């Protein structure tokens, strides 16, 4: 048996699955595509997560497009994180050209242009349906991790969340969170300390500064109502195609903390909301994160640990997560080890450090008798990739250099007018884009403080004429030498201190019972 025949047999056996699968392309051997030697991914391993990596300009984005199209046709909804803004074309049908026809003749499959159902989402001012979540939905643990708080500061956040729960103070947006922090350090310090423990002003100040830092990255547009319901990511259109939700993040490239904040909250919400499925035949949702290094950039160890934990657990909810990045080393090793499908586009070796990195990357793939993996990774052309996935039993398939299918949707972006039409006709746009700013902790606490101040100002006026005042008939001598017992008591230092204490206690009591409106 020749080496080509051995290669063909290896690929046929390694990529032959009993169940349904996605076709990615055809295998390449000795730089020649082998028609109909199809490289596929079984549907029941899609929730084992994956990686799409490669240098700039090698075709990663088009691979994401092909992957999303194939999933949609299998009635699997997809969420794409579009950092560069070049994925909107999925909503429009592509066009054929000689290069595409030649590629598909080598693969052995026809090229049939098609548009796919797309929902455009946004966290900022980009066009699309607004995604929001409340501070309360994050909870004290997640908020503490995002703000990178120490144990003492995290404990303080937990106390304030408990105080807000007990006193019906909804924490909806960042101004609510800042207000409860300010209140705990000033007007409400004694009230909170009485039932929940002492409050450290220094810790409050540190937390406030970190909230402001997050706010400066644009997080105030993300926190609030109406909260996005993750079930809306699971829709199927009338033709049975899974809807592809494209989250437009073009203006968040320089705000990694906001990006990682959103991703962690989304994954946590999905994990807590979706039912347990175990090893289902096919996933309920696939999430593709473009420019994935932004999630891990500047992330604290606590945040990375949280992401790692969710990645390990979320596949049992029927969710697959795919990271798209330039270099596999952008993804932490603990996360990389959880990824079943690896699609590696070409890497470039310009320096000694690059060559070391390529050697390290090649060791992440199964040993192949048909390729020198490190050499393969530097010789792949545009639209070619080294692929290894898991078969239906969870065993890695042989490494296959692959000529990838071309996207059937438009490879270019939508025009501004096309994008407007898609967004404005969206069911979700009408559902989520009305701004809701109901009464919450900010408004309620301001009312409490104002009422307490008014009450304190009224007390001297109300008590001013409770006791007899000197009359004009009284002589100056009498005023100097004769003081009633009541006058002595009133004007004594002890009496003045008791009066001030009484005013403070009445005011604190008032702050504790005023204004408990709102709904969580």
N, C-alpha and C positions, 0 to 999 in steps of 0.2 A: 504494500500500500504506500503510495507516494505521500509526501508531506502535505500536499494540498488536500488529498483525500482524507488524511488523518485530521486535518484542520476542520474540513467540512463535517466529518463524523462527530468531532468534539462539539462543534457549535449546534448541530442538529440535536444531539442528545442532551446537551446542556440547556438549550432553550426550547425544548419540546414540553409543553404543559398541557395537562388534561382540561383545566378550566379556562375561563376567559382571560384574555391578556391584551396589553397595549403594544402596538408595533412602533418601534423607534426608528428602525432603518435596517440596513443589510450589512453583513460582516465583510471586513476587508482583510485580505491576506496578501503579503508581498506587494502592498500598495495597489492591489486590484480589488475592486468591489466584486463580491460573489452574489450574482442575482438570485433572489428568492431564498437566500440563506439569512432569514429574518432574525433580528435581535429583538426580543420581546420582554415584557415585564408582566408577571402574573398579577391579576387584580387582587388576589387575596394576600399579597405581600406589600401592597401600596402603603398600608398603614405602618410599615416598618421604617418609614422616614427615608431621607436620601439627601444627596449632595450633587449639585451641578456646578462645576468649577472650571476655570480656565482663564488665560490671559485676555486682556482687552482686545476685542475685534475677532475673536475665534468662533463666535456664534452662540454664546450662552443664552442670550435673550431669545433667539429664534428657537433654541431647544426648549426653553420654558414655554414658548408659544405652542410648539408642537405637542408638548406634554399636556398642557391645559386643554388643547383641542381634543386630544385622544380621551382624556378623562371625561370631558363634557359629553362626548358621543356615547360614553358608557353610563350616562345618567348620574355622574358623580360631580357634585358642585365643587368649585375651586375658588380659593381666595388668593389673588396675586398681589403682592406688595410691589407697587411700581415706583421705584425710587427715581429712575431716569426719565420717566414719562414716555416710554416708547412701546407700551403694550396696548394702547387704546385701539390699535388697528384690528384686534381680534373681533371687534364688533362689525367689521366690514369684510366682504369676500375679497380674496386675493385675486391675482391675475397670473396667467401662465406666461412664460417666456422661454427662449431656447435653453438657457442654463438649467431652469427648473425641469423642463422636459427631459433633458439629458440626464440629470440626477435621478429622476424617477424611473427612467428606462434602465439605469444601472441597478436600481433597487429592485425593479420588477413589479412596481405598483403604479397604477394610474394616478395622475394628479387631478383632483377634482376640487376647484375653488369652493369655499363655503364661508359664510359668516356665522358667528356664534352668539348666543344670548349673553349680554354683558350688562352688569350693574356697576356704575361708577360711584365710588365712595371717597370720602376725604376726612382728614383730621383738622384741616386748616382752612385756608381761603381758596383752595383749588376747587374746581367745579366738581360737584358730586353730592351725594347724600352724606350728611354730617354724622360722624360717629361720636358718641358721647358716653360717658359713664360718670356716676356720682362718686364723690369721695367716700360716702358710706359703703358703696358697693365694693370699693377697693378693700376697705377694712384696715384696722390698725397694723396688722402684720405686713401686708403688702405695701402700705404707705411707708412704713418704717424702712423696709428694704429699698424702696425706690429712693428715699431721701438719705440712705446710707447712715442711719442713726445707730448709736451705740446702745447697749442694753438699757442703760438708765433713761435715755431719751425715748427709746421704744416703749419702755414701761409707762412713761408720761403720756405718750400718744394713746396707749391702751386705756389709761385712766380717763382721758378727755373724751374718747369715743364712748366709754361707759357712762360718763356724766351726761353726754348728749343723748344717749339712748334713754336713760332714766328720766330725763327732763324734756323729752320730745322736742329735741333741737335737731332738725334734719341737716346733715352735712352734705350739701349737694355740689358745691363748687369750691374753688380755692379761696374765695373771699370768706366763705363760711369757716374754712379751716384756719385761716389767718385770724379771724375774729375770735374764735374760741381760744386760740393761743394767747391773743392779747388780753382777753377777758380773764383768763386763768392767771395771768401775771399781774393784773391790776385789780379791777373792781370785784372780780369773783374769787380772788385768791383765798380769802378766809372761808368763804362758803364751800368751795371745792375741798379745801384742806380738812374741813370738819368731818366729811364723810368718806373722803377718798385718799387722804394723805397729803403731806406737804408738797408744795409746788416750788421747783427751783427756777428762779428768774433767769439764771444763766443758761439752763437747758432750754427754756422757752425761747430765749434769744437765738440760740444756735439753730433750733428747729425752724424758727421764722425765716432766718437767712436762707436756709436750704429750700424752703417753700418758695421764696422769692426767686431763687436761682432757677427752679423748675418753671416758675411762672414766666420768667424771661425767655424761656425756650418756646413759649407759645402754649403751655399746658392749660391756660385758662380757657382756651377754645375747646379743649377735650373734656374737661370736667364740667358736668352740668346735666341738664335734662333737655330732651327726652333720652333716656338711656337706650342704647342700641341693644336689641334682642338678638342673641347669636343664632337663634333658630331661623332668622331671616337669611342666613348664609346657606341654608340647606334647600333652596327652592329648585324646582325642575320646571322647565317651560312646557308649553302645550305639545311640543314635538318629542318630549322625553329627554331633551338635552339638559344636562346640569348647567345651571347658571354660573357664569364666571364673574365673580366680583373683583373688580380692579380697584384697589385702594391707591389713590393718587397721592404720592408722598414727595413730589418733586422739590418742594420748599423745605424739606426736613433733613436734607443731607448733612447740614452743619449743626443739627440738633439731635445728636445720638441719644441723649437721655430721654427725650420725649418719645423717640422711636422705640427704645427698649421698654419704656414705661407702658406704652400702648400694647406692645407685643406680649409682655408679661401679664397684663390685665386681661387681654383677650384669651390667652391660653388658659389662665386660671378660671375665667368665666365659662369657657367651653368645657373644661374638665369638671367643674361643679354642676353644670347644667345638663350635659349630654348623659344618657343612660349608659350603664356598663354593657358592652357587647361581647367582650372577649375577642377571639380570633374569628372575626366575621369574614364572610366570603369576599366582601368588597367594602371599601371605606365609605363613610357618610360624607366626609369632607376632606379635601386636600388643601394645605396651605403652602404656598411657595413664597419664600422671603428673598427678594432680590437684594443685592448689596448687603448680605447678611452680616458682614463685619461691623456694620453700624450698630447692630444689637449688642455686640460684645465689646465695642469700643468704649473705654472708660467705665465699663461695668464693674461694680464691686464684687468681691467674692461671694457675698450673700446673694446678690442678684444672679450671678452665674450658677450658684448652687440651686437656686429656685428654678431657673430655666432647665437645668439638667434634670431635676426631679420631675418636672412636668413632661419633658420629652420622654422620659422613661415610662411614665404612667399613661399618657394621653392616648397611646395607640389602642389601648383596651376600650376606648370610647369610639373607635372607628375613625380616628383622625390621623392622617399622615402629614408630616411636616418636612419640607424640602428647602434646604439652604442653597442659595445661589451666590457665589462669591468668586473672586479672582484666584485665590489660593486656598487649598484645603486647610493650611495652617491658620487661617483666619478664624476657624471654628475650634473651640476648645476640645482637647483630646477626649474628655469625658463625654462630650456631645457627639463628636465624630465617631466614637466607637458604637453609637446607637444607630448609625445610619446603614440601612440595608442596600439601597440602590446608589451607585456612584457613577456619575456621568462626567468624565474628565476630558475637557477640551485641551488644546495644546498649551504647554507652558514654555516660556522663553528663558534661555540660559545666557544672560549677558555678563554675569559675574560669578566668582567662585561660590559666593553665598547662594546664588540662584541654583547652581549645580548641586549643591548640598541639599537644598530644599526639594529639588526634583527627585533626587535619590531617595529622600525620606518619603516623599509622596508615593513613589512607585512601590514602596513596601506596604502600602495600605491595600494593595490589590493581590488577588490570588496569583501564585507563581504560575507562569505560563511557559510551556515548551515551544510556543510558536512566536513569542515576542520577547525582546529585551525591553522590559517595561519602561525603564528610564529613557531609553533611546526613542521608544514609541511616543512618549509624551512630548518630545520636542519636535517630532516630525509630522504630527497630525496637521491636516489642512483645515481651512475654514469649513465649518459644517461637518467635521468629523470628530469623533470622540472615542475614548476608551471606556467601555462599559462593563460593569459587573453588578449583578443583582442577586436576589435570593430566589431559589426555585420554590415550588409549592410546599416543600418540606422544610424550608428555611435554610437550605444549604447554598453557599455562594456558587454562582454559575461561573463557567470559564471566562476569562478576560477576553473581550472581543473589541477589536478596533472596528468602528462602525461608521458607515456613510449614512448620515441622518436624513430622515424625510424633511421636505421643505414645509413650512407652515402653509395651510390652505387658506387662512385668512390674510388680510392685508399686512404686509411687512412694514409699511409706513404707518404713521399715526393718523388719527382722525383730524379733520379740519376743525377749527373753532366752532363753526356753524353746525357741523355734524355732531360734535360733542354736546353742544347746547340742546339739540333736539333729543339726543339720547337721555340726557340728565332730566330735562323738563318733562319727559313722558314717563318717568320712572314712578312706579307705585311707592317705592321706599322714600323717594325724594319728598313726596307729599306727606308721608308719614312722619319723617324725622326732622325736616328742615325748618319747621316753625319753632322759634325760640321760646322756651318756657322758663320763667323766672319767678317761681312761687315763693311764698314766705318761707324762709329757712333760718338757720342759726344766726346769720348776719343780721337780718331784720329783727328777729326776736330779741337777741341780746342788746341791740341798740335801743329797743323800746324799754327793756328792763333798766338799762343804765340811765336813760332819760327820766323814767318815772322815779327812780331812786333819787336822782339829783333834785327833782322837783319836790319830792317829799322832804328831803333834808333841808331845802331852802325854806319850806313853809314852817318848820318847827319853831324857829325863833320868833316868827310873827305870831304864831298861835299861843305861845307861852308868855309873850311880852307883857300882857296886861292881866295875868292870872293873880298877881299879888298886889296889895295896896301900895300905891306910889305916894311919895311925899307931896303934901299940899302947900299952897302958898302961905297958909296960916301958920305952918310950922316955922319956927325961928331957925336961923342958921345954927344957933347954939344947940337947939334940940336935935337938929339933924346930925350935928357932930357928936353929941354925947349920949343920945338915947336911941338904941337900936332894939327893936323887938326880938324876941327869941327866934321868930320866923326869919327875920332879916339876917340874923347871924348864921342861921343854918343855910339859907340860900346863898349867901356870899362867901361861905367858907370854902377853902381850897378843895376839901373833900367833896362838897356839894357840886362844885363846878366839874370835877373829874367824873362824878357819877352821871351828871347831865350829858357830858360828851359821850361817855360810854353808852348811855341809853340811846342817844341818837344813832350812834354807829350800829348798835345791835338791831334797832328797828329797821335801819336802812338795809343791813345784811339780810334780815328776815324778809324784807320786801323783795330784794333781788332773788331770793330763793323761791318765791311763790308767784311772782309776776310772769305773765306771758308764756304759756306752754303750748301755743298753737302750732300748727304745721303737721305734716304727715310724712313718715319715712317711706 
